[in-house]
Amino acid sequence: MITSIHARNTEEFFDRGLREPRRMAIFRGASAEETVRLCNLAWDQGVELVEIPFQSPDSEEALAAAIREGSRRGKAVGAGTILTSTQVNRVAELGASFCVSPGLDVAIGLACEEAGLFHLPGVATASDISLGVSQGYVWLKAFPASVLGPAWVTAMRGPFPGVKLVCTGGMSESTLEEYVAAGANAIAIGGRWAS
């Protein structure tokens, strides 16, 4: 279980980063130069948090470039698709502010706390959410949200009214209102800033 201080700090970090416009940007598979361009487009439109999936040597270069640009602009950059404690340690060395995972792994949460990173773990069931709550999380990533659907979000609101959900996976501008109306606190999308 993460410490109560880290849990509170994590909640406050995501509260600030995911207030209006209730979006997090995800930029996967682009070059370092293109990733920086996309990050700047998102930041210019009021998005505070960007996630760069960390899955290959190329993605490490893109993440590092985004972190440098974010540092210049005073913006937080996170590393996504984090599956191991080794990845946590590497992205911490690069200067990431937070980690995002597709599932909820207690060891990754503890590694994030030890490395000084905030963590947004993924959930897809009531059991996942229960585990997240027991570990001290308030913000959780509903993934894959397009498969789970808005009705799932509404159903989870009943037993877990204090949880804050970022719907991720298949989200777009056109789905924002529907998922927020269902009870989501934010959505994570990519591609919107590509033009």
NUBAMAR-973088 format. One line per 2 residues: number of its first residue (from 0); for each residue x negated, y negated, z negated of N, C-alpha, C, O. Coordinates in nm, 4 decimals, m for minus. Example, Ala and Ser with C-alpha at 12.3 -4.5 7.8 and 13.67 -1.06 7.14 Angstrom:
BEGIN
0 = m1.3190 0.5690 m0.7800 m1.2300 0.4500 m0.7800 m1.3200 0.3300 m0.7800 m1.4236 0.3319 m0.8465; m1.2850 0.2250 m0.7080 m1.3670 0.1060 m0.7140 m1.2900 m0.0030 m0.7870 m1.3409 m0.1138 m0.8039
END
This chain:
BEGIN
0 = m0.0843 0.1189 0.0000 0.0000 0.0000 0.0000 m0.0878 m0.1238 0.0000 m0.1851 m0.1318 m0.0750; m0.0525 m0.2225 0.0862 m0.1286 m0.3459 0.0874 m0.0968 m0.4247 m0.0392 0.0107 m0.4092 m0.0973
2 = m0.1899 m0.5087 m0.0814 m0.1689 m0.5841 m0.2053 m0.0560 m0.6850 m0.1875 m0.0249 m0.7262 m0.0757; 0.0043 m0.7237 m0.2982 0.1155 m0.8188 m0.2909 0.0697 m0.9536 m0.2357 0.1458 m1.0213 m0.1666
4 = m0.0537 m0.9927 m0.2654 m0.1057 m1.1195 m0.2136 m0.1189 m1.1117 m0.0621 m0.0782 m1.2040 0.0085; m0.1760 m1.0014 m0.0111 m0.1916 m0.9867 0.1337 m0.0543 m0.9762 0.2007 m0.0335 m1.0317 0.3085
6 = 0.0384 m0.9057 0.1377 0.1741 m0.8948 0.1929 0.2387 m1.0326 0.2043 0.3000 m1.0639 0.3063; 0.2256 m1.1142 0.1013 0.2845 m1.2487 0.1029 0.2170 m1.3352 0.2090 0.2843 m1.4081 0.2820
8 = 0.0838 m1.3274 0.2178 0.0109 m1.4048 0.3184 0.0485 m1.3619 0.4598 0.0608 m1.4453 0.5495; 0.0667 m1.2307 0.4792 0.1063 m1.1779 0.6101 0.2451 m1.2288 0.6474 0.2674 m1.2710 0.7608
10 = 0.3376 m1.2250 0.5533 0.4727 m1.2751 0.5805 0.4685 m1.4233 0.6179 0.5338 m1.4650 0.7135; 0.3928 m1.5019 0.5436 0.3840 m1.6455 0.5717 0.3200 m1.6724 0.7073 0.3610 m1.7640 0.7786
12 = 0.2188 m1.5919 0.7432 0.1521 m1.6084 0.8727 0.2515 m1.5874 0.9872 0.2595 m1.6695 1.0786; 0.3273 m1.4773 0.9820 0.4229 m1.4507 1.0892 0.5442 m1.5434 1.0822 0.6025 m1.5754 1.1858
14 = 0.5829 m1.5866 0.9633 0.6898 m1.6874 0.9525 0.6526 m1.8140 1.0299 0.7339 m1.8689 1.1043; 0.5289 m1.8589 1.0113 0.4831 m1.9797 1.0812 0.4684 m1.9548 1.2311 0.5124 m2.0355 1.3130
16 = 0.4069 m1.8437 1.2655 0.3744 m1.8167 1.4050 0.4929 m1.7802 1.4919 0.4888 m1.7981 1.6136; 0.5994 m1.7288 1.4299 0.7138 m1.6814 1.5092 0.8410 m1.7628 1.4864 0.9506 m1.7182 1.5205
18 = 0.8261 m1.8829 1.4284 0.9434 m1.9710 1.4243 0.9693 m2.0172 1.5672 0.9053 m1.9679 1.6600; 1.0596 m2.1084 1.5861 1.0926 m2.1516 1.7221 0.9649 m2.1733 1.8025 0.8730 m2.2392 1.7540
20 = 0.9571 m2.1203 1.9223 1.0631 m2.0665 2.0068 1.0887 m1.9159 1.9930 1.1431 m1.8540 2.0845; 1.0495 m1.8563 1.8786 1.0792 m1.7149 1.8500 1.0196 m1.6193 1.9527 1.0809 m1.5184 1.9875
22 = 0.9018 m1.6510 2.0000 0.8365 m1.5678 2.1002 0.6897 m1.5451 2.0650 0.6222 m1.6325 2.0107; 0.6431 m1.4260 2.0976 0.5008 m1.3967 2.0985 0.4688 m1.3527 2.2405 0.5464 m1.2798 2.3023
24 = 0.3559 m1.3965 2.2919 0.3160 m1.3608 2.4278 0.2192 m1.2434 2.4237 0.1334 m1.2354 2.3357; 0.2337 m1.1522 2.5197 0.1432 m1.0380 2.5335 0.0858 m1.0412 2.6748 0.1603 m1.0410 2.7728
26 = m0.0468 m1.0442 2.6846 m0.1123 m1.0472 2.8152 m0.2042 m0.9266 2.8288 m0.3122 m0.9214 2.7698; m0.1591 m0.8306 2.9074 m0.2269 m0.7019 2.9221 m0.2893 m0.6903 3.0617 m0.2264 m0.7230 3.1623
28 = m0.4128 m0.6437 3.0651 m0.4741 m0.6024 3.1911 m0.5248 m0.7130 3.2809 m0.5591 m0.6864 3.3961; m0.5308 m0.8360 3.2329 m0.5806 m0.9463 3.3156 m0.7298 m0.9668 3.2887 m0.7822 m0.9245 3.1857
30 = m0.7966 m1.0321 3.3831 m0.9370 m1.0677 3.3634 m0.9480 m1.1664 3.2476 m0.8481 m1.2226 3.2027; m1.0695 m1.1867 3.2004 m1.0902 m1.2831 3.0913 m1.0444 m1.4220 3.1334 m0.9778 m1.4915 3.0566
32 = m1.0795 m1.4625 3.2542 m1.0417 m1.5957 3.3030 m0.8901 m1.6091 3.3135 m0.8337 m1.7098 3.2708; m0.8241 m1.5088 3.3698 m0.6792 m1.5132 3.3838 m0.6103 m1.5074 3.2476 m0.5079 m1.5725 3.2273
34 = m0.6656 m1.4301 3.1545 m0.6090 m1.4228 3.0199 m0.6116 m1.5594 2.9531 m0.5134 m1.5996 2.8906; m0.7220 m1.6306 2.9653 m0.7321 m1.7648 2.9067 m0.6302 m1.8576 2.9717 m0.5659 m1.9367 2.9026
36 = m0.6148 m1.8491 3.1031 m0.5164 m1.9334 3.1722 m0.3757 m1.9060 3.1203 m0.2994 m1.9988 3.0935; m0.3415 m1.7771 3.1063 m0.2086 m1.7398 3.0588 m0.1870 m1.7834 2.9133 m0.0792 m1.8310 2.8777
38 = m0.2884 m1.7671 2.8312 m0.2780 m1.8120 2.6913 m0.2492 m1.9606 2.6853 m0.1629 m2.0041 2.6091; m0.3206 m2.0392 2.7649 m0.2991 m2.1838 2.7647 m0.1588 m2.2195 2.8113 m0.0976 m2.3112 2.7566
40 = m0.1065 m2.1489 2.9112 0.0305 m2.1739 2.9564 0.1297 m2.1467 2.8423 0.2219 m2.2249 2.8189; 0.1092 m2.0349 2.7722 0.1994 m2.0015 2.6608 0.1894 m2.1044 2.5497 0.2914 m2.1523 2.5001
42 = 0.0686 m2.1385 2.5103 0.0498 m2.2369 2.4030 0.1094 m2.3723 2.4418 0.1694 m2.4406 2.3588; 0.0921 m2.4104 2.5687 0.1477 m2.5379 2.6149 0.3002 m2.5397 2.6067 0.3604 m2.6468 2.5993
44 = 0.3628 m2.4223 2.6080 0.5086 m2.4133 2.5997 0.5577 m2.3888 2.4570 0.6748 m2.3576 2.4354; 0.4680 m2.4031 2.3609 0.5080 m2.3957 2.2206 0.4920 m2.2605 2.1545 0.5207 m2.2473 2.0355
46 = 0.4471 m2.1592 2.2278 0.4247 m2.0264 2.1689 0.2975 m2.0331 2.0847 0.1935 m2.0782 2.1326; 0.3057 m1.9890 1.9608 0.1901 m1.9974 1.8710 0.1012 m1.8739 1.8755 m0.0212 m1.8854 1.8685
48 = 0.1613 m1.7562 1.8872 0.0849 m1.6319 1.8771 0.0762 m1.5616 2.0117 0.1766 m1.5444 2.0808; m0.0454 m1.5211 2.0480 m0.0638 m1.4373 2.1656 m0.1350 m1.3090 2.1241 m0.2207 m1.3079 2.0358
50 = m0.0966 m1.2035 2.1901 m0.1544 m1.0709 2.1658 m0.2217 m1.0239 2.2938 m0.1634 m1.0304 2.4020; m0.3449 m0.9765 2.2804 m0.4170 m0.9176 2.3920 m0.4387 m0.7704 2.3579 m0.5132 m0.7402 2.2647
52 = m0.3752 m0.6774 2.4310 m0.3970 m0.5352 2.4040 m0.5450 m0.4988 2.4186 m0.6125 m0.5428 2.5116; m0.5927 m0.4186 2.3260 m0.7349 m0.3844 2.3144 m0.7500 m0.2363 2.3475 m0.7432 m0.1506 2.2594
54 = m0.7710 m0.2076 2.4778 m0.7689 m0.0681 2.5208 m0.8848 m0.0266 2.6101 m0.8942 0.0906 2.6463; m0.9737 m0.1189 2.6469 m1.0824 m0.0868 2.7388 m1.1925 m0.1908 2.7240 m1.1720 m0.2937 2.6598
56 = m1.3104 m0.1649 2.7833 m1.4154 m0.2677 2.7802 m1.3700 m0.3992 2.8428 m1.4055 m0.5063 2.7935; m1.2916 m0.3927 2.9515 m1.2412 m0.5153 3.0136 m1.1496 m0.5916 2.9183 m1.1528 m0.7145 2.9120
58 = m1.0679 m0.5165 2.8443 m0.9766 m0.5843 2.7520 m1.0537 m0.6475 2.6364 m1.0095 m0.7483 2.5811; m1.1669 m0.5907 2.5994 m1.2487 m0.6534 2.4953 m1.3004 m0.7886 2.5426 m1.3021 m0.8851 2.4662
60 = m1.3419 m0.7953 2.6671 m1.3894 m0.9220 2.7227 m1.2758 m1.0247 2.7268 m1.2959 m1.1414 2.6929; m1.1571 m0.9809 2.7683 m1.0415 m1.0716 2.7734 m1.0027 m1.1180 2.6334 m0.9728 m1.2356 2.6129
62 = m1.0032 m1.0261 2.5373 m0.9699 m1.0622 2.3990 m1.0701 m1.1630 2.3451 m1.0311 m1.2631 2.2850; m1.1989 m1.1376 2.3661 m1.3016 m1.2297 2.3163 m1.2852 m1.3691 2.3771 m1.3000 m1.4695 2.3073
64 = m1.2544 m1.3755 2.5075 m1.2353 m1.5049 2.5734 m1.1128 m1.5767 2.5175 m1.1165 m1.6977 2.4950; m1.0047 m1.5027 2.4953 m0.8835 m1.5626 2.4389 m0.9086 m1.6134 2.2972 m0.8595 m1.7201 2.2604
66 = m0.9837 m1.5391 2.2183 m1.0158 m1.5813 2.0813 m1.0965 m1.7107 2.0827 m1.0706 m1.8013 2.0036; m1.1950 m1.7192 2.1733 m1.2747 m1.8424 2.1832 m1.1864 m1.9619 2.2200 m1.1984 m2.0695 2.1613
68 = m1.0967 m1.9415 2.3188 m1.0078 m2.0496 2.3594 m0.9093 m2.0840 2.2483 m0.8801 m2.2011 2.2242; m0.8584 m1.9815 2.1808 m0.7678 m2.0062 2.0690 m0.8354 m2.0839 1.9578 m0.7749 m2.1728 1.8978
70 = m0.9589 m2.0512 1.9306 m1.0343 m2.1228 1.8276 m1.0491 m2.2703 1.8657 m1.0358 m2.3588 1.7812; m1.0765 m2.2949 1.9922 m1.0894 m2.4321 2.0418 m0.9589 m2.5100 2.0255 m0.9599 m2.6299 1.9973
72 = m0.8468 m2.4400 2.0437 m0.7157 m2.5059 2.0384 m0.6458 m2.4924 1.9034 m0.5366 m2.5463 1.8851; m0.7066 m2.4219 1.8092 m0.6444 m2.4018 1.6790 m0.5291 m2.3031 1.6831 m0.4319 m2.3190 1.6092
74 = m0.5378 m2.2014 1.7679 m0.4318 m2.1026 1.7851 m0.4813 m1.9639 1.7449 m0.5983 m1.9301 1.7629; m0.3894 m1.8845 1.6901 m0.4221 m1.7485 1.6472 m0.4072 m1.6518 1.7633 m0.3090 m1.6566 1.8375
76 = m0.5048 m1.5647 1.7781 m0.5016 m1.4606 1.8808 m0.5110 m1.3258 1.8118 m0.5944 m1.3056 1.7235; m0.4251 m1.2341 1.8526 m0.4243 m1.1011 1.7942 m0.4621 m0.9946 1.8942 m0.4586 m1.0164 2.0153
78 = m0.4983 m0.8792 1.8419 m0.5323 m0.7626 1.9231 m0.4205 m0.6609 1.9131 m0.3755 m0.6269 1.8037; m0.3762 m0.6129 2.0274 m0.2651 m0.5193 2.0284 m0.3050 m0.3762 2.0588 m0.4191 m0.3459 2.0935
80 = m0.2070 m0.2907 2.0445 m0.2213 m0.1465 2.0669 m0.3349 m0.0907 1.9814 m0.4139 m0.0083 2.0274; m0.3420 m0.1364 1.8573 m0.4459 m0.0910 1.7644 m0.4035 0.0426 1.7046 m0.2984 0.0537 1.6415
82 = m0.4877 0.1438 1.7261 m0.4556 0.2805 1.6858 m0.5526 0.3391 1.5840 m0.5239 0.4432 1.5249; m0.6683 0.2734 1.5623 m0.7686 0.3290 1.4715 m0.8310 0.2202 1.3853 m0.8290 0.1022 1.4203
84 = m0.8857 0.2615 1.2734 m0.9577 0.1684 1.1857 m1.0831 0.1154 1.2545 m1.1240 0.0020 1.2295; m1.1439 0.1953 1.3399 m1.2617 0.1500 1.4155 m1.2252 0.0316 1.5039 m1.3010 m0.0649 1.5133
86 = m1.1090 0.0388 1.5689 m1.0636 m0.0739 1.6498 m1.0397 m0.1969 1.5622 m1.0750 m0.3084 1.6006; m0.9805 m0.1769 1.4464 m0.9574 m0.2887 1.3542 m1.0889 m0.3599 1.3253 m1.0973 m0.4825 1.3335
88 = m1.1908 m0.2825 1.2917 m1.3198 m0.3420 1.2569 m1.3804 m0.4161 1.3749 m1.4398 m0.5224 1.3570; m1.3664 m0.3612 1.4959 m1.4235 m0.4267 1.6136 m1.3526 m0.5582 1.6445 m1.4182 m0.6588 1.6714
90 = m1.2195 m0.5586 1.6408 m1.1491 m0.6833 1.6735 m1.1701 m0.7883 1.5644 m1.1662 m0.9082 1.5922; m1.1925 m0.7439 1.4405 m1.2273 m0.8388 1.3344 m1.3618 m0.9035 1.3646 m1.3790 m1.0237 1.3446
92 = m1.4576 m0.8237 1.4128 m1.5885 m0.8781 1.4511 m1.5750 m0.9808 1.5623 m1.6488 m1.0793 1.5657; m1.4815 m0.9583 1.6528 m1.4600 m1.0511 1.7640 m1.3898 m1.1798 1.7196 m1.3936 m1.2804 1.7905
94 = m1.3258 m1.1765 1.6022 m1.2603 m1.2955 1.5500 m1.1093 m1.2981 1.5639 m1.0479 m1.4040 1.5508; m1.0479 m1.1824 1.5904 m0.9016 m1.1775 1.5986 m0.8410 m1.2186 1.4648 m0.9017 m1.2004 1.3593
96 = m0.7198 m1.2744 1.4711 m0.6488 m1.3155 1.3499 m0.5537 m1.2085 1.2989 m0.5261 m1.2010 1.1791; m0.5030 m1.1246 1.3913 m0.4057 m1.0234 1.3523 m0.4132 m0.9041 1.4460 m0.4692 m0.9116 1.5554
98 = m0.3556 m0.7945 1.4003 m0.3476 m0.6716 1.4786 m0.2016 m0.6322 1.4944 m0.1192 m0.6562 1.4062; m0.1711 m0.5713 1.6082 m0.0376 m0.5195 1.6355 m0.0537 m0.3730 1.6744 m0.1414 m0.3386 1.7535
100 = 0.0310 m0.2873 1.6188 0.0250 m0.1441 1.6476 0.1599 m0.0949 1.6985 0.2637 m0.1497 1.6614; 0.1595 0.0086 1.7838 0.2868 0.0620 1.8318 0.3625 0.1412 1.7259 0.4840 0.1584 1.7365
102 = 0.2923 0.1893 1.6245 0.3533 0.2651 1.5159 0.3042 0.2148 1.3822 0.2296 0.1172 1.3747; 0.3466 0.2820 1.2765 0.3098 0.2414 1.1412 0.2151 0.3460 1.0828 0.2561 0.4572 1.0495
104 = 0.0884 0.3086 1.0711 m0.0154 0.3946 1.0159 m0.0695 0.3255 0.8909 m0.1276 0.2174 0.8996; m0.0507 0.3871 0.7761 m0.0917 0.3263 0.6486 m0.2399 0.2920 0.6493 m0.2793 0.1871 0.5984
106 = m0.3232 0.3799 0.7068 m0.4679 0.3566 0.7081 m0.5035 0.2316 0.7880 m0.5952 0.1584 0.7508; m0.4322 0.2067 0.8965 m0.4601 0.0871 0.9761 m0.4222 m0.0379 0.8974 m0.4948 m0.1372 0.8999
108 = m0.3099 m0.0336 0.8282 m0.2706 m0.1472 0.7456 m0.3745 m0.1797 0.6396 m0.4057 m0.2965 0.6161; m0.4278 m0.0767 0.5760 m0.5305 m0.0982 0.4739 m0.6596 m0.1509 0.5356 m0.7265 m0.2366 0.4779
110 = m0.6944 m0.0984 0.6547 m0.8144 m0.1465 0.7240 m0.7986 m0.2931 0.7621 m0.8941 m0.3702 0.7533; m0.6790 m0.3316 0.8042 m0.6543 m0.4725 0.8376 m0.6717 m0.5610 0.7147 m0.7349 m0.6664 0.7215
112 = m0.6160 m0.5178 0.6039 m0.6315 m0.5974 0.4818 m0.7783 m0.6107 0.4447 m0.8248 m0.7197 0.4112; m0.8512 m0.5002 0.4507 m0.9933 m0.5019 0.4156 m1.0725 m0.5944 0.5091 m1.1681 m0.6597 0.4672
114 = m1.0307 m0.5986 0.6367 m1.1003 m0.6821 0.7350 m1.0509 m0.8264 0.7353 m1.1067 m0.9105 0.8058; m0.9461 m0.8562 0.6566 m0.8934 m0.9908 0.6512 m0.8016 m1.0254 0.7668 m0.7861 m1.1425 0.8014
116 = m0.7407 m0.9242 0.8267 m0.6495 m0.9445 0.9393 m0.5051 m0.9218 0.8960 m0.4777 m0.8375 0.8105; m0.4146 m0.9961 0.9544 m0.2728 m0.9699 0.9341 m0.2330 m0.8554 1.0273 m0.2968 m0.8327 1.1301
118 = m0.1269 m0.7836 0.9900 m0.0891 m0.6646 1.0673 0.0603 m0.6638 1.0944 0.1420 m0.6921 1.0067; 0.0939 m0.6302 1.2195 0.2326 m0.6146 1.2611 0.2489 m0.4720 1.3131 0.2211 m0.4456 1.4301
120 = 0.2943 m0.3784 1.2264 0.3083 m0.2391 1.2682 0.4417 m0.2141 1.3382 0.5405 m0.2835 1.3146; 0.4414 m0.1133 1.4248 0.5613 m0.0791 1.4994 0.6511 0.0186 1.4264 0.6044 0.1042 1.3512
122 = 0.7825 0.0044 1.4499 0.8824 0.0944 1.3916 0.9878 0.1279 1.4966 1.0148 0.0492 1.5873; 1.0473 0.2474 1.4823 1.1545 0.2885 1.5745 1.2655 0.3655 1.5044 1.3633 0.4052 1.5677
124 = 1.2504 0.3870 1.3719 1.3513 0.4616 1.2956 1.3700 0.3975 1.1588 1.2889 0.3159 1.1148; 1.4788 0.4363 1.0924 1.5006 0.3909 0.9552 1.3884 0.4392 0.8642 1.3483 0.3679 0.7722
126 = 1.3379 0.5589 0.8887 1.2269 0.6107 0.8076 1.1020 0.5261 0.8248 1.0313 0.4986 0.7279; 1.0743 0.4843 0.9491 0.9596 0.3958 0.9729 0.9750 0.2661 0.8940 0.8810 0.2204 0.8290
128 = 1.0945 0.2073 0.9002 1.1176 0.0808 0.8299 1.1039 0.1007 0.6791 1.0441 0.0177 0.6106; 1.1585 0.2094 0.6281 1.1447 0.2391 0.4840 0.9987 0.2470 0.4434 0.9593 0.1930 0.3400
130 = 0.9180 0.3148 0.5251 0.7754 0.3255 0.4959 0.7106 0.1877 0.5001 0.6301 0.1541 0.4132; 0.7454 0.1079 0.6009 0.6895 m0.0268 0.6092 0.7223 m0.1104 0.4881 0.6353 m0.1782 0.4334
132 = 0.8471 m0.1062 0.4458 0.8896 m0.1814 0.3270 0.8131 m0.1321 0.2042 0.7686 m0.2125 0.1222; 0.7979 m0.0007 0.1915 0.7260 0.0543 0.0759 0.5790 0.0140 0.0751 0.5156 0.0110 m0.0304
134 = 0.5251 m0.0169 0.1931 0.3858 m0.0592 0.2039 0.3679 m0.2094 0.1872 0.2551 m0.2587 0.1845; 0.4794 m0.2826 0.1760 0.4712 m0.4259 0.1514 0.4979 m0.5135 0.2722 0.4844 m0.6355 0.2637
136 = 0.5358 m0.4538 0.3851 0.5605 m0.5335 0.5059 0.7010 m0.5925 0.5067 0.7970 m0.5287 0.4635; 0.7112 m0.7149 0.5563 0.8393 m0.7791 0.5827 0.8590 m0.7888 0.7336 0.9676 m0.7606 0.7842
138 = 0.7531 m0.8289 0.8062 0.7581 m0.8370 0.9521 0.7181 m0.7025 1.0124 0.6143 m0.6460 0.9780; 0.8020 m0.6527 1.1025 0.7763 m0.5262 1.1706 0.8070 m0.5422 1.3188 0.8904 m0.6239 1.3580
140 = 0.7386 m0.4632 1.4003 0.7576 m0.4647 1.5450 0.8541 m0.3532 1.5839 0.8219 m0.2357 1.5662; 0.9724 m0.3876 1.6368 1.0668 m0.2868 1.6863 1.0219 m0.2466 1.8253 1.0247 m0.3274 1.9181
142 = 0.9804 m0.1215 1.8397 0.9211 m0.0760 1.9659 0.9594 0.0685 1.9960 0.9547 0.1538 1.9073; 0.9977 0.0967 2.1216 1.0198 0.0065 2.2349 1.1611 m0.0517 2.2310 1.2595 0.0216 2.2403
144 = 1.1699 m0.1810 2.2176 1.2983 m0.2465 2.1913 1.4000 m0.2265 2.3029 1.5196 m0.2146 2.2761; 1.3538 m0.2227 2.4280 1.4502 m0.2063 2.5372 1.5157 m0.0690 2.5331 1.6287 m0.0530 2.5793
146 = 1.4468 0.0292 2.4790 1.5026 0.1642 2.4639 1.5901 0.1709 2.3389 1.6971 0.2317 2.3405; 1.5442 0.1086 2.2312 1.6218 0.1081 2.1070 1.7518 0.0316 2.1245 1.8569 0.0774 2.0796
148 = 1.7462 m0.0840 2.1889 1.8645 m0.1628 2.2197 1.9079 m0.2556 2.1079 1.8690 m0.2371 1.9926; 1.9897 m0.3567 2.1420 2.0377 m0.4520 2.0422 2.1215 m0.3860 1.9334 2.1181 m0.4298 1.8184
150 = 2.1969 m0.2812 1.9678 2.2800 m0.2135 1.8667 2.1928 m0.1527 1.7576 2.2326 m0.1508 1.6412; 2.0757 m0.1035 1.7929 1.9815 m0.0495 1.6939 1.9396 m0.1598 1.5978 1.9363 m0.1392 1.4765
152 = 1.9077 m0.2772 1.6523 1.8668 m0.3906 1.5684 1.9775 m0.4228 1.4682 1.9511 m0.4382 1.3490; 2.1000 m0.4328 1.5162 2.2139 m0.4635 1.4277 2.2309 m0.3548 1.3219 2.2550 m0.3852 1.2051
154 = 2.2187 m0.2290 1.3620 2.2347 m0.1182 1.2673 2.1287 m0.1220 1.1580 2.1587 m0.0915 1.0426; 2.0044 m0.1589 1.1920 1.8966 m0.1633 1.0932 1.9111 m0.2815 0.9978 1.8579 m0.2788 0.8869
156 = 1.9825 m0.3843 1.0404 2.0052 m0.5005 0.9547 2.0859 m0.4639 0.8304 2.0664 m0.5243 0.7249; 2.1762 m0.3664 0.8409 2.2578 m0.3276 0.7259 2.1755 m0.2816 0.6079 2.1810 m0.3434 0.5016
158 = 2.0976 m0.1726 0.6237 2.0205 m0.1233 0.5100 1.8926 m0.2021 0.4807 1.8356 m0.1895 0.3724; 1.8473 m0.2834 0.5770 1.7200 m0.3558 0.5600 1.7372 m0.5052 0.5884 1.6767 m0.5573 0.6822
160 = 1.8188 m0.5746 0.5087 1.8460 m0.7160 0.5388 1.7249 m0.8069 0.5233 1.7217 m0.9151 0.5820; 1.6253 m0.7654 0.4455 1.5080 m0.8506 0.4233 1.3975 m0.8336 0.5250 1.3000 m0.9088 0.5236
162 = 1.4107 m0.7358 0.6136 1.3074 m0.7103 0.7138 1.3225 m0.8084 0.8293 1.4338 m0.8448 0.8673; 1.2094 m0.8506 0.8845 1.2078 m0.9400 1.0002 1.1501 m0.8627 1.1187 1.0398 m0.8087 1.1109
164 = 1.2260 m0.8580 1.2281 1.1893 m0.7745 1.3423 1.1447 m0.8574 1.4622 1.2097 m0.9546 1.5007; 1.0318 m0.8162 1.5201 0.9853 m0.8683 1.6483 1.0139 m0.7597 1.7504 0.9509 m0.6539 1.7474
166 = 1.1071 m0.7838 1.8401 1.1429 m0.6836 1.9407 1.0428 m0.6897 2.0554 1.0197 m0.7949 2.1150; 0.9842 m0.5739 2.0846 0.8748 m0.5649 2.1808 0.8966 m0.4449 2.2718 0.9441 m0.3397 2.2288
168 = 0.8611 m0.4628 2.3981 0.8734 m0.3533 2.4949 0.9952 m0.3731 2.5823 1.1076 m0.3454 2.5404; 0.9733 m0.4213 2.7048 1.0831 m0.4444 2.7973 1.1601 m0.5718 2.7729 1.2698 m0.5883 2.8262
170 = 1.1051 m0.6636 2.6928 1.1734 m0.7889 2.6626 1.1416 m0.8949 2.7687 1.0373 m0.8910 2.8339; 1.2344 m0.9887 2.7837 1.2169 m1.0997 2.8771 1.2963 m1.2187 2.8243 1.3686 m1.2082 2.7252
172 = 1.2813 m1.3315 2.8922 1.3600 m1.4494 2.8527 1.5091 m1.4176 2.8522 1.5834 m1.4670 2.7674; 1.5521 m1.3355 2.9464 1.6956 m1.3062 2.9577 1.7481 m1.2200 2.8432 1.8690 m1.2141 2.8211
174 = 1.6591 m1.1534 2.7702 1.7045 m1.0691 2.6593 1.6960 m1.1400 2.5238 1.7483 m1.0897 2.4243; 1.6306 m1.2559 2.5195 1.6077 m1.3232 2.3914 1.7373 m1.3463 2.3147 1.7489 m1.3041 2.1996
176 = 1.8331 m1.4114 2.3753 1.9557 m1.4459 2.3030 2.0306 m1.3221 2.2552 2.0838 m1.3207 2.1442; 2.0352 m1.2189 2.3380 2.1077 m1.0967 2.3010 2.0441 m1.0310 2.1790 2.1152 m0.9890 2.0877
178 = 1.9124 m1.0217 2.1762 1.8443 m0.9552 2.0651 1.8466 m1.0415 1.9389 1.8605 m0.9889 1.8285; 1.8333 m1.1725 1.9541 1.8434 m1.2604 1.8369 1.9843 m1.2533 1.7790 2.0014 m1.2485 1.6572
180 = 2.0850 m1.2526 1.8657 2.2235 m1.2401 1.8182 2.2449 m1.1074 1.7457 2.3268 m1.0993 1.6541; 2.1724 m1.0047 1.7859 2.1839 m0.8735 1.7218 2.1108 m0.8669 1.5884 2.1316 m0.7737 1.5107
182 = 2.0239 m0.9667 1.5610 1.9535 m0.9700 1.4338 1.8025 m0.9749 1.4424 1.7353 m0.9783 1.3393; 1.7465 m0.9755 1.5647 1.6015 m0.9868 1.5788 1.5564 m1.1264 1.5377 1.6299 m1.2237 1.5548
184 = 1.4374 m1.1354 1.4844 1.3818 m1.2649 1.4458 1.2975 m1.3259 1.5560 1.2788 m1.4475 1.5598; 1.2459 m1.2421 1.6464 1.1628 m1.2895 1.7566 1.1526 m1.1775 1.8593 1.1884 m1.0627 1.8327
186 = 1.1026 m1.2138 1.9782 1.0702 m1.1126 2.0783 0.9276 m1.1363 2.1252 0.8749 m1.2471 2.1148; 0.8662 m1.0313 2.1767 0.7323 m1.0421 2.2352 0.7442 m1.0076 2.3831 0.7955 m0.9018 2.4197
188 = 0.6957 m1.0991 2.4680 0.7082 m1.0796 2.6109 0.5786 m1.1160 2.6816 0.4973 m1.1921 2.6292; 0.5604 m1.0614 2.7998 0.4486 m1.0958 2.8857 0.5015 m1.1325 3.0231 0.6162 m1.1023 3.0561
190 = 0.4196 m1.1963 3.1018 0.4558 m1.2240 3.2383 0.5324 m1.3534 3.2597 0.5254 m1.4095 3.3690; 0.6040 m1.4027 3.1623 0.6839 m1.5243 3.1786 0.5977 m1.6431 3.2160 0.6440 m1.7333 3.2858
192 = 0.4732 m1.6449 3.1709 0.3867 m1.7600 3.1904 0.2983 m1.7437 3.3128 0.2068 m1.8232 3.3345; 0.3248 m1.6409 3.3934 0.2345 m1.6090 3.5025 0.2412 m1.7073 3.6196 0.1536 m1.7048 3.7061
194 = 0.3411 m1.7922 3.6242 0.3510 m1.8839 3.7391 0.2891 m2.0188 3.7069 0.2884 m2.1082 3.7916
END
